[in-house]
């Protein structure tokens, strides 16, 4: 292999170098284009990943809620957010976890209520319990009949609860953006160079 001679044609690179100043003017637009394409690809990935972690009444809601703030050649940054939904996706809370508060108090189940695809089944939610009463910060339910009748602690009322991380939003965002940018930036920059050369 040592005797092999490799030859390369650098004429195209020489022409590109002469056009560098023109090409430099094209690069911010090229990078912005790659960022925007990557952002919309990432948005699609997030929408597809969402049902794996969150059960929604309206499956198409998150597709409507997620919007993209696009990059420009003077502002090379993008953002995927739920501004149009007014934060109703609880995006940050589901991604990071933390405290969830309410204007009133939150009923936290403690008695092993049955759960369905959308959380506690409707018949066992606080307002649906037929023989239940509130005393202080707890809700008791009367269960059993006759001599077997007894009280069961059903819910504890709290001003806030700790919400665990449920959606790997940041990880999916980072992984997908890195993958897409690695594919799209070289193509966009090459196109910018071609545009500059043709001028």
Backbone bond lengths (Angstrom), bond angles and torsions (degrees), N, CA, C in turn:
res aa  C-N    CA-C-N  psi(-1)  N-CA   C-N-CA  omega(-1)  CA-C   N-CA-C  phi
1 X - - - 1.448 - - 1.519 112.01 -
2 X 1.302 116.55 -22.16 1.463 120.03 -176.48 1.521 112.03 -67.14
3 X 1.345 116.83 -23.50 1.466 120.01 -177.54 1.525 112.61 -84.39
4 X 1.329 117.09 -7.36 1.464 119.41 -178.12 1.520 109.96 -74.14
5 X 1.314 115.25 141.36 1.466 121.63 178.02 1.519 108.09 -115.40
6 X 1.316 115.35 122.06 1.462 120.67 178.28 1.513 109.04 -98.83
7 X 1.313 117.37 135.04 1.466 121.84 177.26 1.515 108.98 -121.74
8 X 1.320 115.40 142.23 1.451 121.75 179.86 1.518 109.75 -129.42
9 X 1.293 115.74 145.22 1.459 121.91 177.24 1.528 107.70 -96.75
10 X 1.332 116.98 106.80 1.458 121.74 -177.82 1.526 112.39 -97.68
11 X 1.329 116.67 9.45 1.462 118.64 -176.34 1.528 112.27 -61.08
12 X 1.343 115.52 -36.63 1.473 117.95 -179.94 1.527 111.02 -66.95
13 X 1.341 116.47 -35.90 1.454 119.79 177.92 1.531 111.57 -68.64
14 X 1.337 115.82 -34.75 1.461 119.72 178.14 1.528 110.33 -65.49
15 X 1.310 115.85 -42.36 1.465 118.93 177.56 1.526 110.46 -65.06
16 X 1.351 116.06 -37.72 1.450 120.63 179.86 1.532 110.58 -64.49
17 X 1.326 115.89 -38.73 1.457 120.44 -179.98 1.527 110.82 -63.30
18 X 1.344 116.28 -39.79 1.453 119.66 178.88 1.531 111.79 -64.40
19 X 1.333 115.09 -26.74 1.457 119.96 -178.14 1.534 112.01 -97.20
20 X 1.334 116.47 12.35 1.461 120.04 -171.69 1.520 112.68 -56.05
21 X 1.312 117.83 -43.23 1.464 119.59 -177.74 1.523 111.16 -61.85
22 X 1.317 116.94 -40.22 1.461 120.83 178.06 1.520 109.75 -67.99
23 X 1.352 115.61 -42.65 1.462 120.08 -179.25 1.518 111.42 -62.79
24 X 1.320 115.96 -38.42 1.461 120.10 -179.43 1.527 111.10 -58.80
25 X 1.306 116.51 -33.61 1.460 120.17 178.22 1.529 111.72 -69.01
26 X 1.327 116.09 -25.51 1.459 120.99 -178.25 1.535 112.36 -85.17
27 X 1.324 117.68 -23.26 1.454 120.92 -171.59 1.532 114.11 -61.90
28 X 1.336 120.60 -43.85 1.470 118.44 179.26 1.529 112.78 -58.03
29 X 1.334 115.90 -39.88 1.464 119.42 178.06 1.523 110.29 -65.82
30 X 1.346 116.44 -40.10 1.461 120.34 -179.92 1.526 111.11 -64.18
31 X 1.336 116.23 -44.05 1.463 119.98 -179.92 1.524 110.62 -65.77
32 X 1.334 116.64 -40.93 1.471 120.35 178.11 1.529 110.54 -61.32
33 X 1.328 116.09 -40.81 1.464 120.10 178.50 1.523 111.09 -61.86
34 X 1.342 116.13 -45.18 1.469 120.43 178.96 1.526 111.02 -63.62
35 X 1.319 116.90 -39.68 1.469 120.75 179.83 1.528 110.88 -64.64
36 X 1.320 116.37 -42.10 1.469 119.65 -179.06 1.526 111.47 -67.93
37 X 1.316 116.51 -41.82 1.463 119.51 176.79 1.531 110.49 -61.99
38 X 1.321 116.54 -41.55 1.463 121.28 179.26 1.524 111.01 -66.87
39 X 1.331 116.91 -37.34 1.467 121.19 -179.67 1.521 111.14 -64.30
40 X 1.319 117.33 -43.40 1.470 119.63 -179.64 1.531 111.13 -70.37
41 X 1.342 116.81 -32.99 1.466 119.72 174.81 1.526 109.89 -66.59
42 X 1.329 116.53 -38.59 1.469 121.51 178.50 1.519 110.60 -67.91
43 X 1.328 116.82 -40.23 1.470 120.68 176.63 1.531 110.28 -57.76
44 X 1.324 116.99 -44.31 1.471 120.59 178.58 1.527 110.86 -62.15
45 X 1.319 116.53 -39.90 1.466 120.96 179.26 1.527 110.88 -63.93
46 X 1.329 116.59 -41.08 1.468 121.10 179.66 1.527 111.27 -65.62
47 X 1.320 116.21 -40.12 1.464 120.57 179.55 1.527 110.51 -65.00
48 X 1.318 116.80 -40.13 1.469 120.79 178.82 1.531 111.45 -69.26
49 X 1.330 116.28 -32.32 1.469 120.74 -177.58 1.524 112.09 -79.90
50 X 1.332 117.59 -26.56 1.463 123.10 -173.90 1.532 113.73 -54.16
51 X 1.346 119.94 -48.46 1.477 119.91 -177.72 1.527 114.47 -62.75
52 X 1.325 117.66 -17.37 1.467 120.32 177.85 1.524 111.63 -69.83
53 X 1.331 116.04 -19.89 1.465 120.30 -173.74 1.521 113.85 -122.07
54 X 1.337 116.92 -22.90 1.467 121.43 -175.69 1.517 109.70 -129.48
55 X 1.331 116.38 129.74 1.465 121.23 174.74 1.519 108.20 -95.49
56 X 1.314 117.50 115.37 1.459 122.60 -176.01 1.525 110.89 -110.82
57 X 1.339 115.88 145.16 1.453 120.46 176.28 1.521 110.61 -64.28
58 X 1.341 115.89 -38.03 1.461 121.31 179.38 1.526 108.59 -116.69
59 X 1.333 118.41 99.91 1.467 121.18 -175.93 1.527 114.15 -58.27
60 X 1.329 117.41 -26.15 1.463 119.94 -177.44 1.528 112.46 -86.70
61 X 1.329 116.67 -4.50 1.464 120.16 -175.83 1.521 112.07 -60.63
62 X 1.327 116.64 -46.86 1.460 119.31 -174.96 1.525 111.19 -65.78
63 X 1.343 117.76 -31.69 1.459 120.89 175.86 1.515 111.75 -63.45
64 X 1.335 115.78 -36.22 1.468 119.85 175.91 1.521 110.93 -75.03
65 X 1.328 116.85 -36.77 1.464 121.40 -172.57 1.527 113.22 -72.16
66 X 1.328 117.28 -37.03 1.465 119.93 -175.87 1.517 110.80 -76.97
67 X 1.305 115.96 120.63 1.454 121.57 177.31 1.520 110.55 -119.02
68 X 1.332 116.62 165.61 1.462 122.06 -179.08 1.521 109.28 -122.66
69 X 1.321 115.52 125.89 1.467 119.78 170.13 1.525 106.23 -92.16
70 X 1.330 115.77 114.44 1.457 120.81 -169.39 1.531 112.59 -82.08
71 X 1.322 114.38 155.50 1.455 121.81 175.69 1.524 109.83 -80.98
72 X 1.317 116.00 155.09 1.459 122.56 172.79 1.531 107.69 -127.15
73 X 1.307 116.53 170.87 1.467 118.64 -178.26 1.525 112.07 -68.44
74 X 1.339 117.48 -15.78 1.463 120.63 176.59 1.527 112.34 -103.37
75 X 1.304 117.28 -6.06 1.467 121.55 178.53 1.524 108.52 -142.30
76 X 1.306 116.26 89.99 1.467 121.38 -174.77 1.527 110.22 -85.90
77 X 1.319 115.19 70.29 1.463 121.13 175.77 1.524 108.40 -149.49
78 X 1.309 115.65 148.94 1.467 120.94 177.39 1.522 108.88 -128.39
79 X 1.312 115.66 163.86 1.465 120.23 178.83 1.527 108.97 -150.56
80 X 1.317 115.90 134.83 1.461 121.86 171.89 1.517 106.65 -108.68
81 X 1.326 117.16 122.47 1.457 120.01 -174.49 1.524 110.63 -143.21
82 X 1.337 114.73 177.41 1.467 120.36 177.62 1.527 110.54 -119.11
83 X 1.331 116.40 35.64 1.461 121.42 -177.42 1.523 112.38 -58.88
84 X 1.316 117.41 -39.93 1.470 119.84 -177.32 1.525 111.40 -65.37
85 X 1.345 116.84 -21.44 1.472 120.88 178.42 1.518 111.72 -94.77
86 X 1.336 116.68 3.72 1.454 119.94 178.76 1.520 113.04 63.69
87 X 1.332 116.84 28.88 1.458 120.70 179.26 1.509 114.78 77.79
88 X 1.346 118.00 10.99 1.472 120.36 -175.66 1.527 113.77 -69.50
89 X 1.330 117.89 -13.51 1.458 119.26 176.97 1.529 111.44 -78.39
90 X 1.339 117.06 -9.11 1.472 121.71 -175.78 1.527 110.17 53.53
91 X 1.329 114.44 39.57 1.453 121.27 -172.18 1.522 113.07 -55.81
92 X 1.322 116.64 -50.86 1.464 120.16 -177.20 1.526 110.77 -65.51
93 X 1.339 116.73 -42.37 1.453 119.88 -179.06 1.517 112.46 -64.26
94 X 1.323 117.03 -40.47 1.462 120.80 -179.86 1.524 111.79 -71.87
95 X 1.334 115.85 -30.14 1.463 119.62 -179.27 1.523 112.13 -80.88
96 X 1.342 116.44 -37.66 1.459 120.56 -174.05 1.518 114.21 -107.76
97 X 1.338 116.64 -17.39 1.456 118.75 -172.97 1.532 109.87 74.86
98 X 1.332 116.14 -171.43 1.462 119.37 178.42 1.516 111.97 124.25
99 X 1.321 115.74 -163.25 1.456 122.27 -176.56 1.530 111.27 -85.00
100 X 1.331 116.30 132.35 1.458 121.90 173.28 1.517 107.60 -112.82
101 X 1.327 116.13 120.68 1.463 120.72 -177.75 1.522 110.18 -112.47
102 X 1.332 115.37 165.22 1.461 121.90 -179.53 1.518 109.18 -138.80
103 X 1.339 116.70 157.40 1.461 119.86 176.46 1.527 110.84 -64.39
104 X 1.315 115.64 -31.97 1.459 119.99 175.56 1.514 109.34 -104.16
105 X 1.323 115.99 -132.08 1.461 120.27 176.36 1.520 109.48 -123.21
106 X 1.297 115.60 150.04 1.462 122.30 -177.63 1.523 109.67 -96.91
107 X 1.336 115.88 133.08 1.460 120.92 178.83 1.523 108.88 -88.26
108 X 1.325 115.70 113.92 1.461 121.70 -178.96 1.524 109.08 -100.72
109 X 1.329 119.42 118.75 1.472 121.72 -177.59 1.526 111.56 -69.14
110 X 1.343 115.63 141.76 1.466 120.20 179.98 1.519 112.13 -134.22
111 X 1.336 118.24 -2.54 1.467 120.62 -172.03 1.520 114.05 -109.23
112 X 1.324 118.74 17.90 1.454 120.43 177.34 1.512 113.69 70.27
113 X 1.330 117.63 41.54 1.454 121.14 178.62 1.530 110.92 -60.87
114 X 1.313 115.28 149.69 1.463 119.69 179.36 1.529 110.19 -66.80
115 X 1.298 114.67 143.15 1.458 120.10 179.97 1.517 110.56 -120.29
116 X 1.326 114.30 143.33 1.454 120.48 175.80 1.507 109.38 -114.82
117 X 1.332 115.99 -160.25 1.466 120.53 -178.68 1.524 111.84 -66.44
118 X 1.342 116.57 -23.00 1.464 120.37 -177.90 1.519 111.92 -116.51
119 X 1.307 115.91 36.77 1.460 118.80 178.60 1.513 111.73 94.07
120 X 1.322 116.10 -153.81 1.464 121.39 -178.82 1.526 109.77 -61.54
121 X 1.318 116.34 134.77 1.468 120.06 -178.03 1.527 109.39 -61.79
122 X 1.336 118.36 145.62 1.471 121.86 -175.38 1.521 114.58 -52.78
123 X 1.323 117.65 -37.27 1.468 119.60 -176.29 1.520 113.44 -68.63
124 X 1.343 117.22 -13.13 1.456 119.55 -178.44 1.520 113.07 -114.68
125 X 1.310 115.75 13.85 1.460 118.99 174.79 1.526 108.96 -81.13
126 X 1.334 117.88 157.07 1.475 121.03 -172.01 1.525 115.68 -48.48
127 X 1.330 117.96 -47.90 1.461 120.28 -175.56 1.531 112.57 -73.01
128 X 1.318 116.64 -15.11 1.471 119.60 -177.72 1.527 112.49 -92.96
129 X 1.322 117.07 -11.91 1.469 119.82 -179.35 1.526 109.94 -69.72
130 X 1.330 116.76 120.22 1.465 121.12 -174.77 1.530 112.83 -74.51
131 X 1.302 116.52 -39.42 1.454 119.78 -178.89 1.528 109.60 -115.06
132 X 1.308 114.63 72.13 1.458 120.32 -178.59 1.522 109.48 -137.52
133 X 1.310 116.12 152.91 1.464 120.82 176.65 1.523 109.08 -148.11
134 X 1.308 113.66 156.36 1.457 119.79 -178.34 1.516 109.66 -103.03
135 X 1.292 116.73 137.03 1.461 122.19 176.11 1.522 107.99 -138.38
136 X 1.324 115.14 108.87 1.454 119.38 -175.91 1.510 110.77 67.31
137 X 1.311 116.13 -123.49 1.466 121.62 -177.96 1.533 112.76 -103.19
138 X 1.331 116.86 21.39 1.469 119.08 -179.87 1.526 110.45 -132.88
139 X 1.322 116.09 157.21 1.463 122.83 175.10 1.522 107.39 -117.89
140 X 1.324 114.94 123.95 1.469 121.07 177.59 1.521 109.21 -103.19
141 X 1.308 115.92 148.75 1.457 122.21 175.43 1.525 109.01 -121.76
142 X 1.323 115.48 135.43 1.461 120.65 176.59 1.522 108.13 -86.13
143 X 1.327 115.92 122.41 1.468 120.34 -178.60 1.525 109.88 -125.22
144 X 1.311 116.19 157.57 1.461 120.99 179.35 1.524 111.67 83.72
145 X 1.326 116.03 174.68 1.467 121.85 -179.79 1.531 109.83 -134.84
146 X 1.343 114.54 155.32 1.463 120.24 176.65 1.512 112.55 57.42
147 X 1.343 115.56 -131.78 1.457 120.17 -178.19 1.529 112.39 -68.76
148 X 1.309 116.68 -16.93 1.465 120.40 -179.24 1.528 113.02 -90.90
149 X 1.296 115.59 2.89 1.469 119.56 -179.48 1.536 109.35 -67.65
150 X 1.310 115.52 136.00 1.460 120.40 -179.42 1.526 110.22 -154.49
151 X 1.317 115.25 171.77 1.459 121.04 178.33 1.530 109.93 -99.83
152 X 1.296 114.36 139.36 1.456 119.47 176.31 1.521 108.65 -124.48
153 X 1.319 116.58 130.43 1.458 121.00 176.46 1.526 108.03 -71.29
154 X 1.321 116.36 116.39 1.469 120.13 -173.90 1.525 112.75 -100.76
155 X 1.334 116.29 -47.79 1.466 120.46 -176.65 1.524 110.55 -139.56
156 X 1.320 114.33 150.27 1.461 121.67 170.38 1.520 107.22 -113.40
157 X 1.325 117.24 133.29 1.465 121.78 -178.83 1.524 109.89 -92.66
158 X 1.334 115.40 125.65 1.459 120.23 -178.22 1.525 110.18 -132.16
159 X 1.341 117.59 147.58 1.472 120.03 177.91 1.523 112.80 -70.59
160 X 1.324 117.04 -22.63 1.462 120.76 179.39 1.524 109.30 -156.07
161 X 1.313 115.83 158.95 1.463 121.47 177.40 1.523 108.92 -135.83
162 X 1.313 115.65 156.11 1.458 121.29 176.63 1.527 108.72 -86.35
163 X 1.315 115.85 122.09 1.467 121.33 179.62 1.525 108.50 -99.46
164 X 1.330 118.73 122.31 1.469 120.04 179.27 1.527 111.23 -73.94
165 X 1.308 115.72 161.55 1.461 120.03 174.12 1.525 108.29 -65.50
166 X 1.321 115.85 129.69 1.466 119.28 -177.98 1.518 113.37 -121.31
167 X 1.327 117.04 -25.68 1.466 120.47 -176.34 1.534 108.94 -123.41
168 X 1.341 118.63 122.31 1.474 120.63 179.43 1.524 111.44 -77.25
169 X 1.333 115.26 52.53 1.457 121.40 -173.78 1.521 111.98 -56.36
170 X 1.325 116.56 -48.89 1.467 119.81 -175.11 1.532 111.56 -66.33
171 X 1.317 116.68 -39.05 1.461 119.99 -179.35 1.523 111.20 -67.94
172 X 1.340 116.54 -43.38 1.471 120.07 178.02 1.524 109.97 -63.64
173 X 1.340 115.83 -41.78 1.463 120.86 178.90 1.527 110.27 -59.33
174 X 1.323 116.62 -50.73 1.466 120.55 -177.05 1.523 111.74 -64.64
175 X 1.330 116.97 -47.53 1.467 120.39 -177.66 1.526 111.71 -62.15
176 X 1.341 115.77 -44.24 1.466 119.32 -176.78 1.518 111.53 -70.95
177 X 1.336 117.42 -41.76 1.468 120.13 178.97 1.522 110.84 -62.46
178 X 1.323 116.81 -42.59 1.471 119.67 179.15 1.532 110.60 -61.90
179 X 1.319 116.04 -44.49 1.466 120.01 -179.37 1.524 111.29 -64.19
180 X 1.324 115.97 -46.66 1.465 119.94 -177.26 1.524 111.63 -68.15
181 X 1.326 116.72 -40.71 1.466 119.47 -179.75 1.523 111.08 -65.41
182 X 1.329 116.40 -37.76 1.469 119.97 178.41 1.522 111.13 -60.78
183 X 1.325 116.96 -31.32 1.460 121.35 -179.56 1.525 112.35 -86.15
184 X 1.310 116.59 -36.25 1.466 120.46 -169.56 1.534 114.57 -92.52
185 X 1.334 117.83 -31.61 1.459 119.25 -178.08 1.528 112.33 -62.83
186 X 1.335 120.05 -48.03 1.473 118.21 178.68 1.524 113.28 -57.99
187 X 1.334 116.46 -39.26 1.464 120.34 179.77 1.526 110.23 -65.38
188 X 1.335 116.45 -44.48 1.462 120.14 -178.87 1.518 111.57 -66.64
189 X 1.330 117.28 -38.63 1.466 119.92 179.99 1.524 111.06 -70.36
190 X 1.311 116.64 -37.09 1.466 119.61 176.69 1.520 110.05 -63.42
191 X 1.325 116.41 -40.59 1.451 120.22 178.19 1.526 110.82 -63.61
192 X 1.340 115.78 -38.24 1.471 119.97 177.32 1.518 111.04 -63.00
193 X 1.331 115.93 -42.17 1.457 119.76 178.59 1.540 110.88 -63.54
194 X 1.321 116.68 -41.91 1.460 120.41 179.10 1.522 110.63 -62.36
195 X 1.328 115.45 -41.02 1.481 119.71 178.67 1.523 110.71 -62.18
196 X 1.353 115.64 -41.92 1.459 119.46 -179.30 1.524 111.20 -66.74
197 X 1.332 116.43 -39.46 1.457 120.98 -178.14 1.517 111.47 -65.62
198 X 1.344 116.32 -35.78 1.473 119.80 -177.51 1.526 111.26 -71.25
199 X 1.344 117.23 -17.60 1.468 118.54 -177.38 1.520 111.86 -76.43
